[in-house]
């Protein structure tokens, strides 16, 4: 989705907009420009000052008061999540017409009354996918607000038809054609609904166990590099990175929660503390940071991530980092080398003591 926002001509005659002061109008415009594709943004002065250079010159108290003014006049609504306050707009999609929302780490309110188009948009949260198609004229301009509930977001998503529902597949899905974990008599061929007769034995069962790689067989440098490449070279299909048992046992939900907390701490606390300036990424960089944070949290625990971030933000004399905004995506690419530096190796000597052939063999085996 392009990083564009739409302003309608009738806003110049809006009673709500006309009640704003000059500063509050600038704060409102900053909200429209800096909010994610679902219309959600942190409701604190630091976030607004990081998104707009002119607001940095204004006292934080005045910016915070203007944010509250947006809620008072009804241009935005506020909600709290995990102790943080956020803004959203009830009719966001009526004006912005987002078709491909980018991924976001911002949450949605637990319950809210929003327009039909906005409810449709929120069904695609947290983004990264094209918005499901709807029938022409499904949302009238004068339609009443609809209730959104975070606990029922899955049923809400089911109300909108996708392309796969409009055009049925003739051969079913891969999971239907090839059932998992069959053995013995069940491994004989059988009829599968939605497709021709297939053998139910999966490819993973056809591969001999001696082709599986354990963490003991992986050289230390290969274990470090696999995290940046997204490879997980472990036995029994478990995901394990250089971070140890805590990262290996974390569920997908825990990892997403830790990633969201890491992105927020990096923006509001860690980057300003170590670099002395605010961290103000674009929406494209925010989406890249979100993916990088999830992969970092899969590989390292929180204590190790704190040490990696501190080393990453305080490193000097690095041609890759000097003079650039140090994003979480850059941290992901530098994390293996930084981890080995923290283990006592000098910069430039971050290489495994195992033979190079063993490392290459492991990487080739993982790719196949």
Buried (B, 14 or more C-beta within 10 A) or exposed (E): BEEEBEEEEEEEEEEBBEBBEEBBBBBBBBBBBBBBBBBBBBBBBBBBBBBBEEBBEBEBEBBBBBBEBBBEBEBBBBBEBEEBEBBBBBBBBBBBEBEEBBBBBBBBBEEBBBBBBBBBBBBBBBBBEEBBBBEEEEBEEEEEBBEBEBEEBEEBBEEBEEEEEEEEEEEBEEEBBBBEEBEEEEEEEEEBEEBEEBBBBBEEBEEEEEEBBEBEBBBBBBBBBBBBBEBBBBEEEEBBBBBEEEBBEBEEEEBBBBBBBBBBBBBBEBBBEBEEEBBBBEBEBBBBBBBBBBBBBBBBBBEBBBEBBBBBBEBEEEEEBEEEBBBBBBBBEBBBBBBBBEEEEEEEEBEBEBEEEBBEBBBEBBEE
